Amino acid sequence: MDNILKFSFFVKNYQILTSKQLQESDWLLSLPEFFSILQSRPETLPKLDFLPPMKRRRLSRQSRLFFEAAWSLVTEQPNIPVVYASLNGEINRSFELWRSLILEGDVSPTSFSLSVHNALIGQWSELRKVTAEMTAISAQKDCLETALLEAFLLLQDGQDQVLVAVCESFLDKKFAVAAPRLTLDYALCLVVEKGEGFELSLFDTPEDAGIDNALSWMRNMQVGSKRWKTPASNGGHWQWVKA
């Protein structure tokens, strides 16, 4: 088993918002129990009272969750770099655009502009008045770990803090295509700094997928884990060590 890379960082604060009403105790359940309760939990989306109504209207489900999760984390200093990561991005908006193009022969220019992968952080930059560096990535299984690596490099470049956001909106059931689906959307946001709170190492040996990596991180935080593994997009795995 070869260690490909290793880096450390400190999480100053974090917050997760989901489209289903979850309690802290839900994260302590076994994985089959956790996914089972999601089926019966009602959906909810944040109201975003801190934004003007005209601005809120343009935000997708994913964007709403992100804004609610991130807004209070950076109240003292909102103008910090952002690393946004998502496998699916605005997948439901994209499928709606395809359907509109096929059935009507046209698409909404506004909806198209909001479907691109960096649209969410573009809206964040506008509404939060952020002029710092923005990065949007997609890394398949390990969006969280890849985003944290990007944030680590920004910290080595002289940044004091970086906002890391991993957001997923899974494909709606009305689109009958073969695609992996979870039964909730989420936005996990972390403010990271230089430090030794977490050590993250990439190895070349495989690891079973289990649960979505970002949700796995949240679950391990709630149960108080000190070490765990998550799958990597290169076929290997990530080893997490919490100080």
Steps between C-alpha positions, in 0.01 A plus 500: 500500500668822378433839654453742207465822701431632849392841630355659814252777570279643776122537475404822679126441456258305287131458430288266293153567362287225346170494315358256755431582864772318692587491869849458644409152624420389145870512411569241771282237331641216293513572128193283414302676775620843389392451140173342612391800707571737210207347313252623760653836592333810354691727267591852603691787344640808677311829467815714466343802669837680482465531118262724302201307352607571142842345567356197680273423206792416271665255740463126443450245777875440516578872508251559781657230713848637429410860584334399827790274602776744405356841585548494877839325478664805343315783672821652638695471173292409192767601246701177507576250219239236426554146374170353380480132408212295365469183296155579363486880513169640375402162357123547522517843334712346224249221438217755491694692237537186289127431527418859404735483202353169378132588550501873432814551295625773729643559848493787748826700480477573873449136590788402270736751663406365843566139395877534455723351766625826649161676501448440872822669611439774246174576682688483831759747373228741393279481810782477757720758322790254481799595285730220620592199285220258406554140391237253374593133462339161444684195627259206487517305827733725696380856446554579869857373515597661169347833609694483827822435306430808288432700817824374654694626198330841528603514867859422403472783249440748780124494562392508865168321452312319224130419478455143373154405374389155385146508364290232333155496345419151388300430187123521541307174461295650216806463277503129417870454436761277660675720759604464864249671729480585867171611649623839619687804375766656719757775540799438728706814564828524692729790583854359496831645621858382535538256787503139614134429572475243220757295311388375160700239305439348157589133445491289186297206639120495443229554761128415481281801419250463785346846544558829319839636619372835631215332689752247630710788639198647676400164642851438634500844663176418680612158625840634610718291269875558499588293191302393194536435127319631193532394134706707255428568133836352398394156626682536832379637832539790739605445862357754742665562838343748740720647774 
